[in-house]
């Protein structure tokens, strides 16, 4: 079951989106539970963390960007598809790790493509974990929750959205257990590109505000990878 929240104040457009989603589900043979909200405050008050959010940007009493930023600060990993009549917010959208940015009017082709990518990310995020062993204890950390891994004095620290997990090991060994969303940007750091919100000369800014060093020889590759992630989400 995939949960979808639609946050849109135009009732007729909500109906159109629901019709397209119903058609999408029939074609893909998947089960989706859909909730609708007329403004961002209503969505926040519901305390729902849907798998996928279809979010308008210009809402009567709020800005969709700020609503998603607030949800991200609460730890939400919802896959966000911004649907709007305004093109100027596109780069801000990908700072918030949006899957897609669709301009109105919305066609089935565009929405179906966005949903395909969103559901792939939901599926990828579910179940993938990093097994961490320390002495006689072992724990699993979801890959989607990892911000970055840091090596210092033969000790690895895995920084997540909610905690830091420390153990003895090497980044080389950890890197082998991670997937394509992770990038070795420095001899002491591996970052989860899904949680990179900005880049400055010599450093990546992570969700939560930490600045992570990018080695000189990795600068161009890091920038290219970040641009590729943005392009993949742009329709």
N, C-alpha and C positions, 0 to 999 in steps of 0.2 A: 504494500500500500504506500503510495506517494501522497503527501499532503501538500496542497497548494493554497496559498492565500492571494486573493486579488484585492489590491488597495486602489480604488478608483471611485471618483465621486459622480461620474456620469452613468446613470443607471442603464441607459440603452447600450453603452459600450461594455458595461459589465456583462450584460446579456449576450452580446456578440462574442466576448471572450469565452464565456462559459460554453456557448455553442461550439466554438472552434476547439476548445479543450475536450468536449465530449466526442467530437469527431476524431480528434487526435488519439484519445484513449481507445476508441473502437478500432482504429487502424493499427495501433501498436499492441492492442490486446493487453492493456495494463489497467490497474485499478487506481483511481485517484479520488481523494476526498478534497472538495473545494470549499473554502470559506471566503466570504466577501466582506469588505470593510470600506466604508465611504470616506474615511479620513485616517490619517496616521495615528492620531491619539486613540482611536477605536482599536486599531491593530495592536498598539502597545498595551492597552488595557486588557486585551484578551489573554495576554501572557502566552500566546501561541508562538512556537518556534517551528514554522512550517519548513518542509524540505525545500520548497520553491516559493518565491514571492514574485508576483507580477505587480510592479509598483509604478504608479503615476508619480510625476515629479511635482507638478503644480496642483496642490490640493487646497480646499477652501480655508483650512486653518493651520496648515503645516506644509513643510517642504519634504517631499519624499526622500531626498538625499539625507536630510537631517534625521529622519526616522530610521533609515537603514544604518546610518552612523551610530545612532543610539543603540540599535539592536546589536551591532558589531561590538560595541563597548560592553554589552551584556554577555558577550560570548557566542552570539548567534553565528552559525555557519550556513545559514539558509542560502540557497542559490538564487540570486536576484536577477530578474529580467526587468530593466526599466523600460516602460512604454510611455512615450511622451511626444508632444508636438514640437519640442524645443531641442535643437541639435547642440546648443552651446554647452550643455552639461556633460557631454560624452566623456571627457577626460576625468572629470570628477567621479563619474560612475565607475570607472575602472580602478580608481584609487580605493573604492569601496569593494573591490573584488567582484564586480558584477559579471555575470555570465554573458549578458547581451544588453544592447541598447537599441531598441526598436522605435523608429519614428512612425507616428500615426499618419495615415491610416494603416492598420495592421492586416496583412494578408495571411492566409493559412500557411503559405510557404515559409514566410518569415517566422511565424510563431512556432510552427512545427520544428523548424531547424533549431530555434532557441531552446525549445523544450527537450529535444534530443540531447543537446549538449548539457543542459542542466541535469537531466536524469542520469547521464553518464557520470557526471561529477558526484551526484548523490550516491550512486552505486559504488563509485571508486572510494568515496569517503567512508562508506559503511564497511566495517569488518577489517580493513587494513590496519595493522598495528605493528609497533616496534616492541619486540620482546627484550626486556632489560633484566639481566641477572646480576645479582650482587651477593656473593657468599652463597648462602643456602636459600635466598629469597629470589623470587622472580615476579615481574609485573609487566603488564602490557599497556602501552601508551598509543592511543589512536593517532595515526599519521596526520590526520586532518587537524589535530589539536597542537601539533608541534610547530612552534614559531621558528626556532633555530637550535642547532647543536653547537656547543662550544667546548673546545679542548684547552686545558690549562694544567700544567704539571702532572701529566699522565692521568688526569681526571676529566671525565666527560660530564657536562651539564646539559641536559635536555630541557630547554625552556618551552613550556606549553602555555596555553591560554590561562591556566589556573594555578600552575605549580612549576617547581624546578626539581628535576630528578637527577641525582648525582651518582656516579659509579666510576670505577677504574676501567679504562679501555683506550681505544684509539679511534680517531675520526675515520681512518681508512676502513676499519671493521664496521663502523656504523653506516658509512656511505653505501656499502654493499647491500645493506638491508632496506634502504630507502628507495622511493620510486622517482619518476621523472619530474615530479613537482619540486624536488630538492636540487639545490645548486651549491657546489663547493666554491665559495667566493674568496676564500682565504685559507691558509694552512690551518687556521684555528677555528674556522666557522663553516657550517653548512646551513643555508637558509631555506625555508619553505617559501617558494616564490608566490604561493597563494596568499601569503601574509605580508608581502612587501607592499608598502603603501606609497613609497617615494624613493628617489635616488638622489644623493648629493655627491659632489666630487669625493671619491674615496670611501663612501659609505652607503649602506642601504638603511632606510628607515622602516622598521617593522611595526606591525600593528601593536599598539601598546607604547610605542615611542622609543624603543631601544635602537641605537645606531650601531650597525654591524660593519666592520671593516671589509672593504673589497680590495684585494691586492691589485697592484698596478697592471699585472699581466692578465688579470681577469676582468678588468673594467669594460672592455669592448664586448666580450662575450656575455657579461651580465646584462649590459644595456640591450644587446640584441635579443636576449632571452625575454627580457621584460617587454620589449616592443612586440615580440611575437605573441605573447600572452594577450596583450591589448588588441592586436589585430584579429586574433582568433575569435574574440568576443564581439567584434564590430560587424554588424550586418549592413 
